[in-house]
């Protein structure tokens, strides 16, 4: 899949995750005469967040009406389902239950119902009692919101299909091309990378966990900073998979950009419990032992880190317990499915991903898309969940912004 990095191209997309590949694909369709090249730092595309995601196709329930996330998620999910069907990519509209397990959560669940309807999410059903058990026989709650249009897919496979589309359009994906420097020239942007140099007329940076560093190197503001959060999952033992038919989520805490511990059935039949949300010492710390001094320094030197910790230290302690104890993580899931016990999960961590969380200087955890611009370049500074779900819609939005910034016509 990897090609040689060209000496020159019309557009360089830095970052070969699902968003970068979708953007390159969209730009090549809008500008068929342009040479589009993706520069990816790793040996293959979709190595980081795109290849370490929960695989959930979100419906658009959680997001503030009118926000960019809400609009892009609803449009993007619809387009992604159509794309998977067209490309014959395996996927499933398995549905999701969001459970309210105590009285205070009922009002928040009603608010989610209002948000989903305002955002144009398809069928949403309020369930109680036996209605819940008919959908998920082993789940227990005071009430639940059922989203039949939520689904699952292998986002790594989707990303690879985007790369194939780009290649079919004449574009390139060059791997092992970590960008280390950039130099603005009169009519181009020279990108220095691990395999040499590429001179691009314009560039779009979709660098995920490294987006802040590249933006700052190009002259953009240092705010926000990327802080890595590791999310680990446990796998339900095969003989206990029957406890979960589809996706079971808690009603989330609205003050946090995380959805809480949930249960997810995947295409292969596996049921995962998680994730945790623990600040780690590297932007690729899929193993907790991975530590990179520059990443750790960047996290600890950022004023927003300490402001966030002062605000959310109780939640941080809970996450630390769940990250260090299988029993604590299973207990969180057992609030949704009471039959679960620690003996029902496999001993080892099944899966871990690292979330590139954008953190503002004032300690706010950014929960919407964020962009910045530098000369001849557009930077996607924050692409949080549901970025994979919304990748096709995000690509269209980013290309429209780029055309405006670069004074291009579609």
Buried (B, 14 or more C-beta within 10 A) or exposed (E): EBEEBBEBBBBBBBBBBBBBBBBBBBBBBBBEEBBBBBBBBBEBBBBBBBBBBBBBBBBBBBBBBEBBBBBBBBBBBBBBBEBBEEEEBEBBBBBBBBBBBEEEBBEBBBEBBEBBEBBBBBEBBEBEEEEBBEBBEBBBBBBBBBBBBBBBBBBBBBBBBBBBBBBEBEBBBBBBBBBEEBEBEEEBBBBBBBBEEBBBBBBBBBBBBBBBBBBBBBEBEEBBBBBBBBBBBBBBEEEBBEBBBBBBBBBBBEEBBBBBBBBBBBBEEBBBBBBBBBBBBBBBBBEBEBEBEEBBEBBEEBBBBEBBEEBBEEBBEBBBBBBEEBEBBBBBBBBBBEEBEBEBBEEEBBBBBBBBBBBBBEBBBBBBBBBBBBEBBBBBBBBBBBBBBBBBBBBBBBBEBBBEBBEBEE
